[in-house]
Amino acid sequence: MSISCRYAAQCCARQLRTTARTPLRTSAVAVQRRYNSTEASPKISAIVDQISQLTLLETADLVSSLKSRLNIPDLPVGGFAAAAAPAAPAAAAEEAEDAAPAAAEKTLFSVKLMAFDAGSKPKVIKEVKNLLGLSLVDSKKFVESAPKLMKESVPKDEAEKIVATMKELGATVTME
């Protein structure tokens, strides 16, 4: 049995050595043909030629008409920060109108550890370790760096449960 295993291992090793010496040229050539080939699709080649002859204004019109026909939303070019800066006055008015109903319908809360009693520090550390899944050392550092956000986007029931548990242990916790 060991002879056949040894023989199989030697055959595999020999096969790998010969494969490593001869690179796979056929697949590289096929990939190169696929990406460099313009003769395979003359329709695409003709469209590219026509677009390359357009002026900048015509190209902008083409892009806007394609976006409207294909229902593609406008995305900010410079990221979210660049798009938020010019739209801030209009967005602030809309957010002020939406803020009142959103506050009444709030279902997700953030739980924040504000402070703790010195005598109950070990209990608080153990509870933070269990809640957040941190190591004991990380939990200790977390508790000592209070005030700190414990959990974010927590359902109301779970947030109230966490607040009640932490208050029993002697910690000051807020629900925002």
Backbone hydrogen bonds, N-H to C=O, Kabsch-Sander energy under -0.5 kcal/mol:
donor,donor_aa,acceptor,acceptor_aa,energy
5,C,1,M,-1.7
6,R,2,S,-2.3
7,Y,3,I,-2.5
8,A,4,S,-2.3
9,A,5,C,-2.3
10,Q,6,R,-2.3
11,C,7,Y,-2.4
12,C,8,A,-2.3
13,A,9,A,-2.4
14,R,10,Q,-2.5
15,Q,11,C,-2.4
16,L,12,C,-2.5
17,R,13,A,-2.2
18,T,14,R,-2.1
19,T,15,Q,-2.0
20,A,16,L,-2.3
21,R,17,R,-1.3
22,T,18,T,-1.3
25,R,23,P,-1.3
28,A,24,L,-0.8
29,V,25,R,-2.3
30,A,26,T,-2.0
31,V,27,S,-2.3
32,Q,28,A,-2.4
33,R,29,V,-2.5
34,R,30,A,-2.1
35,Y,31,V,-2.0
36,N,32,Q,-2.2
37,S,33,R,-1.2
38,T,36,N,-0.6
41,S,38,T,-0.5
45,S,41,S,-1.8
46,A,42,P,-2.2
47,I,43,K,-1.9
48,V,44,I,-2.5
49,D,45,S,-2.1
50,Q,46,A,-2.2
51,I,47,I,-2.6
52,S,48,V,-2.3
53,Q,49,D,-0.8
53,Q,50,Q,-0.7
54,L,51,I,-1.5
59,T,55,T,-2.1
60,A,56,L,-2.1
61,D,57,L,-2.2
62,L,58,E,-2.2
63,V,59,T,-2.5
64,S,60,A,-2.4
65,S,61,D,-2.4
66,L,62,L,-2.3
67,K,63,V,-2.4
68,S,64,S,-2.1
69,R,65,S,-2.4
70,L,66,L,-2.6
71,N,67,K,-0.6
72,I,67,K,-2.2
83,A,79,G,-1.3
84,A,80,F,-1.9
85,A,81,A,-1.3
87,A,83,A,-0.9
88,A,85,A,-0.9
91,A,87,A,-2.5
92,A,88,A,-2.6
93,A,89,P,-1.4
94,E,90,A,-1.7
95,E,91,A,-2.6
96,A,92,A,-1.9
97,E,93,A,-1.5
98,D,94,E,-2.0
99,A,95,E,-1.5
100,A,96,A,-0.7
102,A,98,D,-1.8
103,A,99,A,-2.0
104,A,100,A,-1.2
105,E,101,P,-1.5
106,K,103,A,-0.7
109,F,154,V,-3.1
111,V,151,K,-2.5
112,K,110,S,-0.5
112,K,174,T,-2.7
113,L,148,K,-2.6
114,M,112,K,-0.7
114,M,172,T,-3.1
115,A,172,T,-1.4
117,D,170,G,-1.8
121,K,118,A,-1.0
124,V,120,S,-2.4
125,I,121,K,-2.5
126,K,122,P,-2.2
127,E,123,K,-2.3
128,V,124,V,-2.6
129,K,125,I,-2.3
130,N,126,K,-2.1
131,L,127,E,-2.7
132,L,128,V,-2.8
133,G,129,K,-1.5
134,L,129,K,-0.5
139,S,135,S,-2.5
140,K,136,L,-2.1
141,K,137,V,-2.3
142,F,138,D,-2.4
143,V,139,S,-2.6
144,E,140,K,-2.4
145,S,141,K,-1.1
146,A,143,V,-1.4
148,K,113,L,-2.3
150,M,111,V,-2.6
151,K,111,V,-1.6
154,V,109,F,-3.2
156,K,107,T,-1.2
159,A,155,P,-2.5
160,E,156,K,-2.6
161,K,157,D,-1.9
162,I,158,E,-2.3
163,V,159,A,-2.4
164,A,160,E,-2.4
165,T,161,K,-2.3
166,M,162,I,-2.5
167,K,163,V,-2.2
168,E,164,A,-1.9
169,L,165,T,-1.2
170,G,166,M,-0.5
170,G,167,K,-0.8
171,A,166,M,-2.6
172,T,115,A,-3.0
173,V,171,A,-0.6
174,T,112,K,-2.6
176,E,110,S,-3.0
176,E,174,T,-0.6
